[in-house]
Amino acid sequence: MLRTDCLVVGAGPAGLTAARLLALKGRTVVVADSGAAPTTRLELLAPASLITVTAAGLEHLLDDPAITRGCLGIRRTRNSGEPDYEDFLRHPCRAGYVVDRARFDERLRDEAVAAGVTFRGLRAIGVTPEGGVICRASDGTGTKLVLADIVVDATGRAAAIARRRGARVAARDRMVAELIEDATDETTAAPASWLDYRRDGPTWSYRIRGPQGRVQTWRVRASGTPAGDALLSVDASACILSEAAGEGWIAVGDAAMAFDPIASQGLFNALSSALVATGALLFADRLSRTTARLYSDAVTTTFLHSEAGRISVYNTIPLSPGWPPSANSALSASST
């Protein structure tokens, strides 16, 4: 059996940020790292997210040219062929960044280790009525029971802890993102570039240039529509938990709510939710019902606000059957 103040299940940017911040405040933190393959996407940090990056104490990572490349803004081409520019220089922060997630996550891990976080090769496979988490060791040595005052669910879209604690996942839409280009282009020496968005009927695509000449193009389509040739396919559905926190646990990042993974919401959501969740956990030694509800309400408000903005850009997004789940709540939905 393993005992700790805080168990963070998952080693993505949300989990790593929460773990580091909790450790910096004197908590004993263990990260259950399942050893999943690193995320290799290029992702956008828009200017509005930079205040959150600074609040999390991670702004120095944006100065590393191996991790980030400046982004001037978003160029959108709609079905009519008319271009539309979102110029980041007009924003008060006047900057955006394209982030190499693999390198960014690696540095986040180093920062967590430096803060005193302990990593264990464990994958959560169950929970106990007393609040413990049953984990399987990645080295094949069996299972281990981990007891913690607080469990942070950072398992991504799986929401493995939250769902075992009774939370349900409501999907607003069913979308798939397909990687159709992943190359290196050394011909462009400019220190900053644009994210290019193009609408093509029911699908849309992004082309993004990252650090060290790396270029990716992603196509987003409705699940169930014809697929094309793709290097990689990932879930791009917008979804949210019915409750993002409860007695002894709290969800962060994609476990709490998830968006199109390349629409500048993913990494921002990971960092911002980790920052807010950490504040909630540090407010009291244990997560009260009131604090859990306030956090869940904040997650809901953020999700609905983000979806309203996404709809205004994409115009039409096919809804999942039964959405919204009820007239009174955007969250009451059957499990997915």
Residue pairs with C-beta under 8 A, 6 or more apart in sequence:
1 144
1 145
1 146
1 147
2 30
2 120
2 144
2 145
2 146
2 147
3 146
3 147
3 148
4 28
4 29
4 30
4 118
4 146
4 147
4 148
5 22
5 27
5 28
5 29
5 148
5 149
5 150
6 19
6 22
6 27
6 28
6 29
6 30
6 148
6 149
6 150
6 151
6 152
6 281
7 29
7 30
7 32
7 133
7 146
7 148
7 150
7 151
7 152
8 15
8 16
8 18
8 19
8 22
8 29
8 30
8 31
8 32
8 117
8 151
8 152
8 154
9 15
9 31
9 32
9 124
9 133
9 151
9 152
9 153
9 154
9 155
9 160
9 161
10 31
10 32
10 33
10 34
10 152
10 153
10 154
10 155
10 156
10 253
10 255
11 31
11 33
11 34
11 36
11 105
11 109
11 119
11 154
12 39
12 105
12 154
12 156
12 253
12 254
12 270
13 101
13 104
13 105
13 108
13 253
13 267
13 270
13 271
13 274
14 154
14 252
14 253
14 254
14 255
14 269
14 270
14 271
14 273
14 274
15 31
15 152
15 154
15 252
15 253
15 274
16 31
16 105
16 108
16 109
16 111
16 112
16 154
17 56
17 58
17 108
17 270
17 271
17 274
17 275
17 278
18 152
18 154
18 252
18 274
18 277
18 278
19 29
19 31
19 112
19 115
19 117
19 152
20 108
20 111
20 112
20 115
20 117
21 56
21 57
21 274
21 275
21 278
22 29
22 278
22 281
22 282
23 29
23 112
23 115
23 116
23 117
24 115
25 278
25 282
28 118
29 116
29 117
29 118
30 117
30 118
30 119
30 120
30 146
30 148
31 112
31 117
31 118
31 119
31 120
32 120
32 122
32 123
32 124
32 133
32 135
32 146
33 119
33 120
33 121
33 122
33 138
34 121
34 122
34 123
34 124
34 138
35 121
35 123
35 138
38 101
38 102
38 105
38 106
39 101
39 102
39 105
40 101
40 102
40 182
41 101
41 216
41 261
41 262
42 98
42 99
42 100
42 101
42 208
42 209
42 210
42 214
42 216
42 262
43 98
43 99
43 101
43 261
43 262
43 264
43 266
43 267
44 71
44 96
44 97
44 98
44 99
44 195
44 208
44 262
44 263
44 264
44 267
45 53
45 62
45 68
45 71
45 96
45 97
45 98
45 99
45 264
45 267
45 268
46 88
46 91
46 96
46 264
46 268
47 88
47 91
47 92
47 93
47 94
47 95
47 96
48 91
48 93
48 268
49 264
49 267
49 268
49 271
49 272
50 59
50 62
50 93
50 95
51 93
52 268
52 271
52 272
52 275
53 59
53 61
53 62
53 271
55 275
56 271
56 274
56 275
58 108
58 111
58 271
61 67
61 68
61 104
61 107
61 108
62 68
62 97
64 103
64 107
65 211
65 212
66 100
66 103
66 211
66 212
67 99
67 100
67 103
67 104
67 107
67 211
68 97
68 98
68 99
68 100
68 104
68 211
69 97
69 98
69 191
69 192
69 193
69 209
69 210
69 211
70 95
70 96
70 97
70 98
70 191
70 192
70 193
71 88
71 95
71 96
71 97
71 98
71 192
71 193
71 194
71 195
72 87
72 88
72 89
72 96
72 192
72 193
72 194
73 85
73 86
73 87
73 88
73 89
73 96
73 194
73 195
74 85
74 86
74 194
74 195
74 196
74 197
75 83
75 84
75 85
75 86
75 194
75 195
75 196
75 197
76 83
76 84
76 85
76 86
76 197
76 198
76 199
76 313
77 83
77 84
77 196
77 197
77 198
77 199
78 84
78 199
79 199
79 200
79 201
88 94
88 95
88 96
98 193
98 195
98 208
98 209
98 210
98 211
99 210
99 267
100 210
100 211
100 212
100 214
101 267
103 211
104 267
109 119
112 119
113 119
120 135
121 137
121 138
121 139
122 135
122 136
122 137
122 138
122 144
122 146
123 135
123 136
123 138
124 133
124 134
124 135
124 155
124 160
124 161
125 134
125 135
125 136
125 143
126 133
126 134
126 164
127 133
127 134
127 161
127 164
127 165
128 134
128 145
130 147
131 147
131 148
131 151
131 247
131 248
131 249
132 145
132 146
132 147
132 148
133 145
133 146
133 148
133 151
133 161
134 143
134 144
134 145
134 146
135 143
135 144
135 145
135 146
136 142
136 143
136 144
137 143
137 144
148 248
149 248
149 285
149 286
150 248
150 249
150 250
150 281
150 286
150 287
151 161
151 248
151 249
151 250
152 249
152 250
152 251
152 252
152 277
152 281
153 159
153 160
153 161
153 162
153 249
153 250
153 251
153 252
153 255
153 256
154 251
154 252
154 253
154 255
154 274
155 161
155 255
156 253
156 254
156 255
156 258
157 235
157 239
157 254
157 255
157 258
158 255
159 167
159 169
159 241
159 251
159 255
159 256
160 255
161 249
161 251
161 255
162 241
162 243
162 244
162 246
162 249
162 251
162 255
162 256
163 169
163 335
165 246
165 249
166 243
166 246
167 241
167 242
167 243
167 244
167 246
167 251
168 241
168 242
168 333
168 334
168 335
168 336
169 239
169 240
169 241
169 242
169 333
169 335
169 336
170 239
170 240
170 241
170 242
170 323
170 325
170 330
170 331
170 332
170 333
170 336
171 237
171 238
171 239
171 320
171 323
171 333
171 336
172 237
172 238
172 239
172 240
172 307
172 317
172 319
172 320
172 323
173 222
173 237
173 238
173 317
173 318
173 319
173 320
173 323
174 222
174 223
174 224
174 237
174 318
174 320
175 220
175 221
175 222
175 223
175 235
175 236
175 237
175 238
175 260
175 317
176 220
176 221
176 222
176 223
176 227
176 233
176 234
176 235
176 236
177 218
177 219
177 220
177 233
177 234
177 235
177 236
177 260
177 261
177 262
178 218
178 219
178 220
178 221
178 227
178 228
178 230
178 231
178 232
178 233
179 216
179 217
179 218
179 230
179 231
179 232
179 233
179 234
180 205
180 217
180 218
180 219
180 228
180 229
180 230
180 231
181 207
181 215
181 216
181 217
181 231
182 214
182 215
182 216
182 231
183 214
183 215
183 216
184 212
184 213
184 214
184 215
185 209
185 213
185 214
185 215
186 213
188 209
188 213
193 208
193 209
194 209
195 206
195 207
195 208
195 264
196 206
196 207
196 208
197 204
197 205
197 206
198 204
198 205
198 207
199 314
199 315
202 221
202 222
202 225
202 318
203 219
203 220
203 221
203 222
203 225
204 219
204 220
204 314
205 217
205 218
205 219
205 220
206 217
206 218
206 220
206 262
206 263
207 215
207 216
207 217
208 215
208 216
208 217
208 218
208 262
209 215
210 216
218 262
219 228
219 230
220 236
220 260
220 262
221 227
222 318
223 237
227 233
234 261
235 258
236 260
236 261
236 262
237 258
237 320
238 257
238 258
238 259
238 260
238 303
238 307
238 310
238 317
239 257
239 258
239 336
240 256
240 257
240 258
240 299
240 300
240 303
240 330
240 331
241 251
241 255
241 256
241 257
241 296
241 299
241 331
242 331
242 332
242 333
243 292
243 296
243 331
244 250
244 251
244 256
244 257
244 295
244 296
244 299
244 300
245 251
245 277
245 280
245 287
245 291
245 292
245 293
245 295
245 296
246 287
246 292
247 287
247 289
247 292
248 286
248 287
249 287
250 277
250 280
250 281
250 287
250 292
250 295
251 277
252 270
252 273
252 274
252 277
253 269
253 270
253 273
253 274
254 266
254 269
254 270
256 269
256 273
256 299
257 269
257 273
257 299
257 302
257 303
258 266
258 269
259 265
259 266
259 269
259 306
259 310
260 266
260 310
263 310
265 306
265 310
269 302
272 302
273 299
276 295
276 298
277 295
280 287
280 291
280 294
280 295
281 287
283 291
284 291
300 330
300 331
303 330
304 330
310 317
311 317
322 333
322 334
323 333
324 330
325 331
325 332
325 333
326 332
